[in-house]
Amino acid sequence: MVAFGKKFNALAPFRVLVVGDLMVDAYTFGKARRISPEAPVPVIHVQREESRPGGAGNVVLNLISMGAKVSVLGRIGEDATGEKLAQQFLDEDVNVEGLYVEKGYATPIKNRIIADTQQVIRIDHETTDPLHQELEAILIQAIPKFLEHIDVVAISDYGKGFLSEKLLSALLAESAKKGIPTIIDPKGIEFRKYRGTTWLKPNLSEAYAAAKLPLKASLEEVAKELYAQTQAEWLMITRSEAGISLFHKGESRQDFPVAVKAIKDVTGAGDTVLAMLTTAVANRLTPEEGAYFCNISAGIAIERIGCARVSLKELAQRLLEQNVSHKIYEHEEQIDILEDLLKHGGYQLLKVPSSNGLTSTVFREIRRMRHEHPSPLLVHVENPKQDDEMVNILADLHEVDFVIAKPAGLERLMRKTPPVRTHELS
């Protein structure tokens, strides 16, 4: 845990070029209370509507939340949807010099109709149009400029026609020439067009389909075939609730399980994994460390409805939840963990004197602080050696996230990471 905490703390801002199919994700939220008399379908009473960048645009949003400075390379249509998408990128401080308007092309829209917490239907407004040859030539010529001052390239292929074989080949070749790692989230069954990428990240069904192997074939066989097709240095196969499998040059399989509280919606989880993997590669984490963080981010994403935007703060909190075997912090390396992780999300502090014991005032104050503020609650017990049982009881309360049982540990934590608010019981 200490190693992962320090690695997470070391994540620094980076510059990424996101290339791929851009679209708009629209959401219509409502309630379903009756069945239509016209057909056996629910009637949705709309409560609110919203839209946000989708496809490769969802990767952009996740990368921004992970601290990246993002440039985008893609196309939009000459329409109001495209204009809105471009403005949303500008509002997020995305570099849109590589955002091209293609005449005759309609910006895709995916509208998800959600009743309560269940997606009941998705309505797509889109056509799969190949990239116009004139625009393709312009893009290829501009690739060296787009790669200036870039640390990593994330390629999100949704199969909508933007990522032509010529464009991909030129992009991968120029990236390799400049020593810039590339990561591809693929689409379809023809993976040879991705030849030369550093990382390839298909899901399980995509991997088997592209390898053209039956489901009874082993994952090792699939990995060898995909390596033969792409020569990708690293292959990351996402396997939903089974986690992630990692292969180096088609060999040396490593599996990483995922821990999820509740699966609500897998929509966009692949985008979140691509963003987290890009963050890990840009920060030169090991592939194993990258897979570990990808599993955590995916676990957060699928607990939400629609495409999720996972932040470093949420990752920090989940690290704490998944890796702390108990809540009592006494030793120096345990305080290191709190310093590394709480700095991203903040915490509130309650100081409790052990001389008074566990009075009703203590329990009332714990409930009040958790109710009034969402930040984790850290309880410091003064003179814990006088009452170890008190410390253990506090740690058992679900409202309490952490207990520090030594004054020196608290002083050290507060010097580096002050609490968002403090209350001291007398």
Secondary structure, 3 states (H helix, E strand, C coil): CHHHHHHHHCCCCEEEEEEECEEEEEEEEEEEEEECCCCCCEEEEEEEEEEEEEEHHHHHHHHHHCCEEEEEEEEEECCHHHHHHHHHHHHCCCEEEEEEEECCCCCCEEEEEEECCEEEEEEEECCCCCCCHHHHHHHHHHHHHHCCCCCEEEEECCCCCCCCHHHHHHHHHHHHHHCCCEEEECCCCCCHHHCCCCEECCEHHHHHHHHCCCCCCCHHHHHHHHHHHHCCCEEEEECHHHCEEEEECCEEEEEECCCCCCCCCCCCHHHHHHHHHHHHHHCCCCHHHHHHHHHHHHHHHCCCCCCCCCCHHHHHHHHHHHHCCCCEECCHHHHHHHHHHHCCCCCEEEEEEHHHCCCHHHHHHHHHHHHHCCCCEEEEEECHHHCHHHHHHHHHCCCCCEEECCHHHHHHHHHHCCCCEEEECC
